[in-house]
């Protein structure tokens, strides 16, 4: 909405503010407005930092952990048949 205001409108608003509050009160109002903006920026940056930190912690905790290394495998040998399957079949 402020983008629609031209210089004549802004000057008119400043004159109305000057008439309503007076010349002595304007510096106090500007100082309070400046402090309010400063606090708002600080709070928003703190909130962004907290959000980034929590996302980073969540990504870190959700990251897959590397599998533990196993000892080196023994040399491959031919598999032996189980004991129930003997090579000699019983005679009937």
Secondary structure as a PSIPRED ss2 file (coil, helix, strand):
# PSIPRED VFORMAT (PSIPRED V4.0)

   1 X C   1.000  0.000  0.000
   2 X H   0.000  1.000  0.000
   3 X H   0.000  1.000  0.000
   4 X H   0.000  1.000  0.000
   5 X C   1.000  0.000  0.000
   6 X C   1.000  0.000  0.000
   7 X H   0.000  1.000  0.000
   8 X H   0.000  1.000  0.000
   9 X H   0.000  1.000  0.000
  10 X H   0.000  1.000  0.000
  11 X H   0.000  1.000  0.000
  12 X H   0.000  1.000  0.000
  13 X H   0.000  1.000  0.000
  14 X H   0.000  1.000  0.000
  15 X H   0.000  1.000  0.000
  16 X H   0.000  1.000  0.000
  17 X H   0.000  1.000  0.000
  18 X H   0.000  1.000  0.000
  19 X H   0.000  1.000  0.000
  20 X H   0.000  1.000  0.000
  21 X H   0.000  1.000  0.000
  22 X C   1.000  0.000  0.000
  23 X H   0.000  1.000  0.000
  24 X H   0.000  1.000  0.000
  25 X H   0.000  1.000  0.000
  26 X H   0.000  1.000  0.000
  27 X H   0.000  1.000  0.000
  28 X H   0.000  1.000  0.000
  29 X H   0.000  1.000  0.000
  30 X H   0.000  1.000  0.000
  31 X H   0.000  1.000  0.000
  32 X H   0.000  1.000  0.000
  33 X H   0.000  1.000  0.000
  34 X H   0.000  1.000  0.000
  35 X H   0.000  1.000  0.000
  36 X H   0.000  1.000  0.000
  37 X H   0.000  1.000  0.000
  38 X H   0.000  1.000  0.000
  39 X H   0.000  1.000  0.000
  40 X H   0.000  1.000  0.000
  41 X H   0.000  1.000  0.000
  42 X H   0.000  1.000  0.000
  43 X H   0.000  1.000  0.000
  44 X H   0.000  1.000  0.000
  45 X H   0.000  1.000  0.000
  46 X H   0.000  1.000  0.000
  47 X H   0.000  1.000  0.000
  48 X H   0.000  1.000  0.000
  49 X H   0.000  1.000  0.000
  50 X H   0.000  1.000  0.000
  51 X H   0.000  1.000  0.000
  52 X H   0.000  1.000  0.000
  53 X H   0.000  1.000  0.000
  54 X H   0.000  1.000  0.000
  55 X H   0.000  1.000  0.000
  56 X H   0.000  1.000  0.000
  57 X H   0.000  1.000  0.000
  58 X H   0.000  1.000  0.000
  59 X H   0.000  1.000  0.000
  60 X H   0.000  1.000  0.000
  61 X H   0.000  1.000  0.000
  62 X H   0.000  1.000  0.000
  63 X C   1.000  0.000  0.000
  64 X C   1.000  0.000  0.000
  65 X C   1.000  0.000  0.000
  66 X C   1.000  0.000  0.000
  67 X C   1.000  0.000  0.000
  68 X C   1.000  0.000  0.000
  69 X C   1.000  0.000  0.000
  70 X C   1.000  0.000  0.000
  71 X C   1.000  0.000  0.000
  72 X C   1.000  0.000  0.000
  73 X C   1.000  0.000  0.000
  74 X C   1.000  0.000  0.000
  75 X C   1.000  0.000  0.000
  76 X C   1.000  0.000  0.000
  77 X C   1.000  0.000  0.000
  78 X C   1.000  0.000  0.000
  79 X C   1.000  0.000  0.000
  80 X C   1.000  0.000  0.000
  81 X C   1.000  0.000  0.000
  82 X C   1.000  0.000  0.000
  83 X C   1.000  0.000  0.000
  84 X C   1.000  0.000  0.000
  85 X C   1.000  0.000  0.000
  86 X C   1.000  0.000  0.000
  87 X C   1.000  0.000  0.000
  88 X C   1.000  0.000  0.000
  89 X C   1.000  0.000  0.000
  90 X C   1.000  0.000  0.000
  91 X C   1.000  0.000  0.000
  92 X C   1.000  0.000  0.000
